[in-house]
């Protein structure tokens, strides 16, 4: 699925985030912000955890998917939608499509987390399998689009998706005030880009920190070099963060001078375990990476007020023992 579609090349603005918030309000949850004195003590700072793992479909992805679905014209909705996804975006789009009675096709790569694939199917999407490469995903998605006439909803470069993802930070900043730093995971960059819009508009002195697996650190490399790095082979347990940083996302993050912290998988799993123990919340590795970035970089956050977006909680229960064994 190419990034050259109109919905992928246009850059959204903060007005688009505000419009998305109004559009998704009847369907999306306003998620809580969690606090933990013991985590504050361990981190050496004041943590405010935006609980997007408690969002519908178990991840922030529902925000962007819902905004995209309810932005469709009647003619577009009648043709249905198509995307590719390793899990959370596909499930979110399928659920959002169901809220409007729109047909949904999701291209799923081999090796995707079984629980996430089951959720996509349970929400009513038609599954299309492909090899576990970005090229195979995009090629199969283009084929499905050609066969069905469905509207493309890219997981992270679609401007409707980016604007929708920005509503998580909009809620956090509107309801909890300014922060010294706001930390979010980064993969394809939809959440990061949308968050940048909300931070710039509502709290421009807040540092936007992106947490990225060391084994898939192309966002760090891209921002260091000033141009997108697209040739890399991801090696991380954070299955939701293996995607390539999108072009519009790179432009937004470069413009907003986002910082990137690289995190080892072992530290991510340790943070995942710690959050479970201290708050009784289950999050997936792709979410725990943000907390791990703070815990492993104490000097950068000492004494500060820090927001963290807990992006999702769709982890396969059967995989938990093996995951925690790595922490």
C-alpha positions in Angstrom: 0.0 0.0 0.0 1.8 3.1 -1.2 2.3 6.3 0.8 1.5 8.4 -2.3 -2.3 8.5 -1.8 -3.8 12.0 -1.0 -4.6 10.9 2.5 -1.0 9.9 3.1 0.8 12.9 1.6 -1.2 15.7 3.3 0.0 16.8 6.7 -2.7 17.3 9.3 -2.8 20.3 11.7 -4.1 20.8 15.2 -7.5 21.8 13.8 -7.7 18.3 12.3 -7.0 16.8 15.8 -9.8 18.9 17.3 -12.2 17.8 14.5 -11.2 14.2 15.1 -11.9 14.5 18.8 -15.4 15.7 18.0 -15.9 13.0 15.4 -14.9 10.0 17.5 -16.5 11.2 20.7 -19.6 9.1 20.3 -17.5 5.9 19.8 -14.1 6.1 21.6 -13.4 6.0 25.3 -11.9 8.9 27.2 -9.2 6.8 28.9 -8.1 7.3 32.5 -4.7 8.6 33.6 -3.0 6.2 36.1 -0.7 7.2 39.0 1.6 5.1 41.1 3.7 6.4 44.0 6.0 3.4 43.9 6.7 3.9 40.2 7.3 7.6 40.8 9.9 6.6 43.4 11.6 4.2 41.1 11.6 6.6 38.2 12.6 9.7 40.3 9.9 11.7 38.7 6.1 12.2 38.6 4.5 9.9 36.1 1.1 10.3 34.5 0.2 7.2 32.6 -2.4 7.6 29.8 -4.1 4.2 29.8 -4.8 3.7 26.1 -4.6 -0.1 26.7 -8.1 0.5 28.1 -9.3 2.0 24.8 -11.7 0.1 22.6 -9.9 -2.8 20.8 -7.2 -2.5 23.4 -5.1 0.2 21.9 -4.9 3.9 20.9 -5.2 2.7 17.3 -9.0 2.9 17.6 -8.8 6.6 17.7 -7.2 7.0 14.3 -9.2 4.2 12.7 -12.5 5.6 14.0 -11.7 9.1 12.7 -10.8 7.6 9.3 -14.1 5.6 9.1 -16.3 8.4 10.1 -14.5 10.8 7.7 -15.5 8.7 4.7 -18.1 10.0 2.2 -21.1 7.8 1.7 -19.7 6.6 -1.6 -16.4 5.7 0.0 -18.1 3.9 2.8 -20.1 1.9 0.4 -16.9 0.5 -1.2 -15.4 -0.5 2.2 -11.9 -0.1 3.5 -8.6 -2.0 3.3 -5.4 -1.9 5.3 -2.4 -4.0 6.3 -1.6 -4.6 9.9 0.3 -6.9 12.2 -2.5 -6.6 14.7 -3.7 -3.5 16.6 -4.5 -1.2 13.6 -6.3 -4.0 11.8 -8.5 -4.8 14.8 -9.2 -1.1 15.4 -10.2 -0.5 11.8 -12.4 -3.6 11.8 -14.2 -2.5 15.0 -14.5 1.1 13.7 -15.9 -0.1 10.4 -18.4 -2.2 12.3 -19.7 1.0 14.1 -20.7 2.3 10.6 -21.6 -0.9 8.8 -18.6 -0.6 6.5 -16.9 -3.7 5.0 -13.3 -4.1 6.1 -10.4 -6.0 4.6 -7.1 -6.5 6.5 -3.9 -7.9 5.1 -2.1 -9.7 7.9 1.6 -10.8 7.7 2.8 -14.3 8.7 3.9 -14.5 12.3 1.5 -11.9 13.6 0.4 -12.3 17.3 -2.4 -14.9 17.3 -4.5 -13.0 19.8 -4.4 -9.9 17.6 -5.3 -11.8 14.5 -8.2 -13.4 16.3 -9.4 -9.9 17.4 -9.3 -8.7 13.7 -11.5 -11.6 12.7 -13.8 -11.3 15.7 -14.6 -7.7 14.8 -15.8 -8.9 11.3 -12.9 -8.1 9.0 -12.0 -10.3 6.0 -8.4 -11.6 6.5 -5.9 -11.7 3.7 -2.5 -13.4 4.5 0.8 -12.4 3.1 4.6 -12.8 3.7 6.1 -11.0 6.7 7.7 -8.1 4.8 6.5 -4.5 4.2 6.7 -5.1 0.4 4.5 -8.2 0.6 2.0 -6.4 2.8 1.7 -3.4 0.4 1.5 -5.6 -2.7 -1.3 -7.7 -1.3 -3.1 -4.7 0.0 -2.9 -3.1 -3.5 -4.3 -6.3 -5.0 -7.2 -6.3 -2.6 -8.0 -2.7 -3.3 -8.0 -3.4 -7.0 -10.3 -6.3 -6.6 -12.8 -4.6 -4.2 -12.5 -0.8 -4.8 -12.0 -0.4 -1.1 -10.6 2.9 0.4 -7.1 2.7 1.6 -6.6 3.5 5.3 -2.9 3.3 5.9 -1.9 2.3 9.5 0.2 5.4 10.1 0.6 7.8 7.1 -3.1 8.5 6.5 -3.7 12.1 7.7 -7.1 11.0 9.2 -5.3 8.4 11.2 -2.6 10.7 12.4 -5.1 13.3 13.5 -7.2 10.7 15.4 -4.1 9.4 17.2 -3.4 13.0 18.4 -6.5 13.0 20.4 -4.9 10.8 23.1 -2.4 13.6 23.9 -5.2 16.2 23.5 -7.1 14.5 26.3 -4.0 14.1 28.5 -2.8 17.7 28.1 -6.3 19.2 28.4 -7.3 17.3 31.5 -3.9 17.0 33.3 -2.0 20.2 32.4 1.4 20.7 31.0 4.3 18.3 31.4 8.1 18.7 31.2 8.2 15.7 28.9 5.6 13.5 27.1 6.9 10.0 26.1 5.2 7.8 23.4 6.3 4.7 21.5 7.3 5.1 17.9 7.0 2.6 15.0 5.4 4.0 11.9 4.9 7.3 13.6 1.1 7.8 13.6 0.9 8.3 17.4 4.1 10.3 17.5 3.0 12.6 14.7 -0.4 13.2 16.2 1.1 13.8 19.6 3.5 16.4 18.1 0.5 18.4 16.9 -1.2 18.4 20.3 2.0 19.2 22.2 2.9 22.1 19.9 -0.6 23.6 20.3 -1.3 23.0 23.9 2.1 22.8 25.7 5.0 24.0 23.4 7.6 23.8 26.2 7.0 20.1 26.7 9.7 17.9 25.2 8.3 15.2 22.9 10.3 12.0 23.6 9.9 8.9 21.3 10.7 5.5 22.7 12.0 3.1 20.1 13.4 -0.5 20.3 17.1 -0.7 19.8 16.5 -3.4 17.3 14.3 -1.3 15.1 15.7 2.2 15.6 15.2 3.6 12.2 13.4 6.7 13.6 16.4 7.5 15.6 18.6 7.1 12.6 16.3 9.1 10.4 16.2 12.1 12.7 19.9 11.9 13.2 20.6 11.9 9.5 17.8 14.4 8.5 16.3 11.9 6.0 14.3 8.7 6.2 16.2 5.5 6.8 14.1 2.7 5.2 16.5 -0.1 4.7 16.6 -2.1 7.9 15.7 -5.4 9.3 13.8 -5.1 12.6 14.8 -7.4 15.5 12.6 -6.7 18.5 9.8 -8.3 20.5 7.8 -5.1 20.1 5.8 -6.4 17.2 3.8 -3.2 16.9 6.9 -1.1 16.4 8.5 -3.0 13.5 7.0 -0.8 10.8 9.0 1.8 8.8 8.6 5.4 9.8 6.3 7.0 7.2 7.2 10.0 5.1 4.6 12.4 6.5 5.4 11.2 10.0 9.1 11.8 9.5 8.4 15.4 8.2 6.2 16.1 11.2 8.7 14.7 13.8 11.6 16.5 12.2 9.7 19.8 12.2 8.8 19.4 15.8 12.3 18.4 16.9 11.2 15.2 18.6 13.9 13.3 20.5 14.3 9.5 20.4 15.5 7.2 23.1 16.5 3.7 22.1 15.5 0.9 24.5 16.7 -2.7 24.7 14.1 -5.4 24.7 15.3 -6.7 28.1 14.5 -3.3 29.7 11.1 -3.2 27.9 10.1 -6.6 29.3 11.3 -5.5 32.8 9.1 -2.4 32.6 6.2 -4.5 31.4 6.6 -6.8 34.4 7.0 -3.8 36.8 3.8 -2.1 35.6 1.9 -5.4 36.1 3.3 -5.8 39.6 2.8 -2.2 40.7 -0.5 -1.2 39.0 -2.0 -4.6 38.0 -2.2 -3.4 34.4 -1.3 -5.6 31.5 0.4 -3.8 28.6 2.1 -5.2 25.5 5.9 -4.8 24.9 5.2 -2.1 22.2 3.6 0.0 25.0 6.0 -0.9 27.8 8.9 0.5 25.8 7.8 4.1 26.8 8.0 3.4 30.5 11.3 1.6 30.0 12.7 4.7 28.3 12.0 6.7 31.4 13.3 4.1 33.9 16.5 3.6 32.0 17.3 7.3 31.5 16.7 8.7 35.0 19.0 11.7 34.6 16.9 13.0 31.7 13.7 13.0 33.8 14.8 13.5 37.4 12.3 15.6 39.4 10.1 16.3 36.3 6.5 15.9 35.5 6.3 13.2 32.8 3.4 12.0 30.7 3.5 8.5 29.2 1.1 7.1 26.7 0.5 3.4 27.4 -0.3 2.6 23.9 -1.9 -0.9 24.0 -2.5 -4.1 26.0 -3.0 -6.7 23.3 -0.6 -9.4 24.4 -1.2 -13.1 24.0 -1.7 -14.5 27.5 0.0 -17.8 26.5 3.1 -15.8 25.5 3.5 -14.0 28.9 5.7 -16.6 30.6 8.2 -16.6 27.7 8.1 -12.8 27.6 8.7 -12.3 31.3 11.5 -14.8 31.2 13.4 -12.3 29.0 13.1 -9.5 31.5 
